Amino acid sequence: MDKVDVRFPQQAKPAANLPKNAQERAVALVDLMGRLTAVLEREAAAVRARRPAKELAQIGKDKQPMTLVYEEVSRLLRVDRDGLMALPAELKAALKDATAKLYAATADNAEALRVGGAAQKIMVDTVVGVISRQQKAPSTAYAAHMGGGRGYSPPPSGPRTSAALNTRL
C-alpha cells in the first residue's frame, strides 16, 4: 500500500489513459510499435555514427516510456483472447507486420549496441594498457631538478604518477 502524507493532501492521480477494448488496443499497439521501431532505428544509427553520449541518453529517455506502454498494452491485448480473435483480418495483418518490423529493429538495435560496446571496451583497454606500461617503465633515479643529474632522488611514485581512468561508459 502506498504511503500518503495526510498533512499535505494531494490530488488523486488520473487514471491511465489506456485503450478500453481489443480494437482500440490493437490500433494503439500498431501505432506505438511503428513509433518504437523508428526510435530503435534512430538509436542504432546514432550508435553506429558514434554520436555523443548526451544524444544517446536522450534517445534512451524517449524510448523508455514507449517501451513501458508497449508492454502494458500488449499484455492487455494478449489477456483478452476473445477480443483478439474478433479483430478484423486487416488489423491482425497490421499487428503482424508491425511486430515483424519491431522485431527486426530490436535485433538491429541490439547488434549496434553490442558492437558499440565492444568498440568502447577495446578503446578503454588500450588506454589502460598504455597507462600501465608507462607506470612500469624504468625511470632514472637521478632527478634533473638536482643540478643536472648530479643528485639522487627516489624514483617517482605515489599520487604524482598515479593515473585513474574512469572505465564506466
C-alpha contacts under 8 A as a table, 3 or more apart, distances in Angstrom:
res1	aa1	res2	aa2	distance
5	D	8	F	5.93
5	D	9	P	7.04
6	V	9	P	5.75
18	L	25	R	7.87
18	L	73	V	7.39
19	P	22	A	7.85
19	P	24	E	5.33
19	P	25	R	5.18
19	P	28	A	7.40
19	P	73	V	7.83
20	K	24	E	6.57
20	K	25	R	7.08
21	N	24	E	5.48
21	N	25	R	6.12
21	N	83	G	7.42
22	A	25	R	4.96
22	A	26	A	5.98
22	A	77	L	5.98
22	A	80	D	6.94
22	A	83	G	5.04
22	A	84	L	6.09
22	A	87	L	7.43
23	Q	26	A	5.25
23	Q	27	V	6.32
23	Q	83	G	7.40
23	Q	84	L	7.96
23	Q	87	L	6.41
24	E	27	V	5.21
24	E	28	A	6.05
25	R	28	A	5.08
25	R	29	L	5.86
25	R	73	V	6.38
25	R	74	S	7.79
25	R	76	L	7.85
25	R	77	L	6.37
26	A	29	L	4.98
26	A	30	V	6.16
26	A	77	L	7.16
26	A	91	L	7.22
26	A	95	L	7.06
27	V	30	V	5.29
27	V	31	D	6.43
27	V	91	L	7.44
28	A	31	D	5.22
28	A	32	L	6.00
29	L	32	L	4.95
29	L	33	M	5.90
29	L	70	Y	6.85
29	L	73	V	6.74
29	L	74	S	6.94
29	L	95	L	7.58
30	V	33	M	5.23
30	V	34	G	6.29
30	V	94	A	6.74
30	V	95	L	5.67
30	V	98	A	5.99
31	D	34	G	5.19
31	D	35	R	6.41
32	L	35	R	5.14
32	L	36	L	6.00
32	L	66	M	7.26
32	L	70	Y	6.81
33	M	36	L	4.99
33	M	37	T	5.91
33	M	70	Y	7.41
33	M	98	A	6.05
33	M	99	T	7.07
33	M	102	L	6.28
34	G	37	T	5.13
34	G	38	A	6.35
34	G	98	A	6.41
34	G	101	K	7.99
34	G	102	L	7.34
35	R	38	A	5.10
35	R	39	V	6.36
36	L	39	V	5.08
36	L	40	L	6.17
36	L	63	K	6.96
36	L	66	M	6.63
36	L	67	T	7.43
36	L	102	L	7.33
37	T	40	L	5.13
37	T	41	E	6.16
37	T	101	K	6.92
37	T	102	L	5.12
37	T	105	A	5.81
37	T	106	T	7.57
38	A	41	E	5.15
38	A	42	R	6.12
39	V	42	R	5.00
39	V	43	E	6.11
39	V	59	I	7.19
39	V	62	D	7.76
39	V	63	K	6.57
40	L	43	E	5.04
40	L	44	A	6.16
40	L	63	K	7.74
40	L	105	A	6.08
40	L	106	T	6.59
40	L	109	N	6.01
41	E	44	A	5.13
41	E	45	A	6.16
41	E	105	A	6.03
41	E	108	D	7.77
41	E	109	N	6.67
42	R	45	A	5.14
42	R	46	A	6.13
43	E	46	A	5.01
43	E	47	V	6.17
43	E	56	L	6.82
43	E	59	I	6.37
43	E	60	G	7.97
43	E	109	N	7.01
44	A	47	V	5.17
44	A	48	R	6.20
44	A	108	D	7.03
44	A	109	N	4.86
44	A	112	A	5.51
44	A	113	L	7.05
45	A	48	R	5.13
45	A	49	A	6.07
46	A	49	A	5.02
46	A	50	R	6.09
46	A	51	R	5.29
46	A	56	L	6.97
47	V	50	R	4.98
47	V	51	R	6.14
47	V	56	L	7.45
47	V	112	A	6.48
47	V	113	L	6.71
47	V	116	G	6.40
48	R	51	R	7.79
48	R	112	A	6.49
48	R	116	G	7.05
51	R	55	E	6.61
51	R	56	L	7.00
52	P	55	E	5.48
52	P	56	L	6.59
53	A	56	L	5.02
53	A	57	A	6.02
54	K	57	A	5.07
54	K	58	Q	6.31
55	E	58	Q	5.15
55	E	59	I	6.42
56	L	59	I	5.10
56	L	60	G	6.27
57	A	60	G	4.97
57	A	61	K	6.24
58	Q	61	K	4.97
58	Q	62	D	6.23
59	I	62	D	5.00
59	I	63	K	6.11
60	G	63	K	4.97
60	G	64	Q	6.16
61	K	64	Q	5.49
61	K	65	P	7.49
62	D	65	P	6.70
62	D	66	M	7.22
63	K	66	M	5.41
63	K	67	T	6.15
64	Q	67	T	5.14
64	Q	68	L	6.35
65	P	68	L	5.10
65	P	69	V	6.22
66	M	69	V	5.21
66	M	70	Y	6.00
67	T	70	Y	4.96
67	T	71	E	6.19
68	L	71	E	5.21
68	L	72	E	6.38
69	V	72	E	5.14
69	V	73	V	6.02
70	Y	73	V	5.34
70	Y	74	S	5.88
71	E	74	S	5.37
71	E	75	R	6.01
72	E	75	R	5.10
72	E	76	L	6.20
73	V	76	L	5.07
73	V	77	L	6.15
74	S	77	L	5.02
74	S	78	R	6.09
75	R	78	R	5.14
75	R	79	V	6.20
76	L	79	V	5.25
76	L	80	D	6.47
77	L	80	D	5.31
77	L	81	R	7.45
77	L	83	G	7.77
77	L	84	L	6.66
78	R	81	R	6.17
78	R	84	L	7.22
80	D	83	G	5.36
80	D	84	L	6.12
81	R	84	L	5.00
81	R	85	M	6.13
82	D	85	M	5.17
82	D	86	A	6.26
83	G	86	A	5.09
83	G	87	L	6.50
84	L	87	L	5.50
87	L	91	L	6.50
87	L	92	K	6.50
88	P	91	L	5.40
88	P	92	K	6.37
89	A	92	K	5.03
89	A	93	A	6.15
90	E	93	A	4.98
90	E	94	A	6.11
91	L	94	A	4.92
91	L	95	L	6.14
92	K	95	L	5.07
92	K	96	K	6.19
93	A	96	K	5.01
93	A	97	D	6.08
94	A	97	D	5.08
94	A	98	A	6.00
95	L	98	A	5.15
95	L	99	T	5.95
96	K	99	T	5.10
96	K	100	A	6.22
97	D	100	A	5.16
97	D	101	K	6.29
98	A	101	K	5.13
98	A	102	L	6.05
99	T	102	L	5.07
99	T	103	Y	6.02
100	A	103	Y	5.09
100	A	104	A	6.22
101	K	104	A	5.16
101	K	105	A	6.13
102	L	105	A	5.05
102	L	106	T	5.97
103	Y	106	T	5.07
103	Y	107	A	6.22
104	A	107	A	5.18
104	A	108	D	6.17
105	A	108	D	5.08
105	A	109	N	5.92
106	T	109	N	5.01
106	T	110	A	6.05
107	A	110	A	5.15
107	A	111	E	6.24
108	D	111	E	5.15
108	D	112	A	6.18
109	N	112	A	5.10
109	N	113	L	6.15
110	A	113	L	5.15
110	A	114	R	6.06
111	E	114	R	5.01
111	E	115	V	6.11
112	A	115	V	5.23
112	A	116	G	5.97
113	L	116	G	5.00
113	L	117	G	5.94
114	R	117	G	5.12
114	R	118	A	6.15
115	V	118	A	5.03
115	V	119	A	6.16
116	G	119	A	5.11
116	G	120	Q	6.22
117	G	120	Q	5.07
117	G	121	K	6.16
118	A	121	K	5.03
118	A	122	I	6.28
119	A	122	I	5.16
119	A	123	M	6.32
120	Q	123	M	5.11
120	Q	124	V	6.16
120	Q	169	L	7.75
121	K	124	V	5.11
121	K	125	D	5.97
122	I	125	D	5.12
122	I	126	T	6.09
123	M	126	T	5.13
123	M	127	V	6.35
124	V	127	V	5.18
124	V	128	V	6.13
124	V	167	T	6.70
125	D	128	V	5.07
125	D	129	G	6.04
126	T	129	G	5.08
126	T	130	V	6.26
127	V	130	V	5.18
127	V	131	I	6.24
128	V	131	I	5.20
128	V	132	S	6.04
128	V	165	L	7.23
129	G	132	S	5.05
129	G	133	R	6.12
130	V	133	R	5.20
130	V	134	Q	6.18
131	I	134	Q	5.10
131	I	135	Q	6.20
131	I	163	A	7.23
132	S	135	Q	5.16
132	S	136	K	6.31
133	R	136	K	5.13
133	R	137	A	6.09
134	Q	137	A	5.19
135	Q	161	T	7.33
135	Q	162	S	7.64
139	S	155	P	6.59
139	S	156	P	7.98
140	T	143	A	7.06
140	T	155	P	6.73
141	A	152	Y	6.13
141	A	153	S	5.83
141	A	154	P	5.66
141	A	155	P	5.14
142	Y	146	M	7.69
142	Y	149	G	5.14
142	Y	150	R	6.81
142	Y	151	G	5.84
142	Y	152	Y	4.73
142	Y	153	S	5.87
142	Y	154	P	7.81
143	A	146	M	5.64
143	A	148	G	7.53
143	A	149	G	5.43
143	A	150	R	7.83
143	A	151	G	6.68
143	A	152	Y	6.40
143	A	153	S	6.04
144	A	147	G	6.10
144	A	148	G	4.88
144	A	149	G	4.81
144	A	150	R	7.92
145	H	148	G	6.67
145	H	149	G	7.39
146	M	149	G	6.05
146	M	150	R	6.27
146	M	151	G	5.17
146	M	152	Y	7.42
147	G	150	R	5.72
147	G	151	G	6.85
149	G	152	Y	7.69
156	P	160	R	7.24
156	P	161	T	6.67
157	S	160	R	6.46
157	S	161	T	5.65
157	S	162	S	7.27
158	G	161	T	5.92
158	G	162	S	5.97
159	P	162	S	5.08
166	N	169	L	7.96
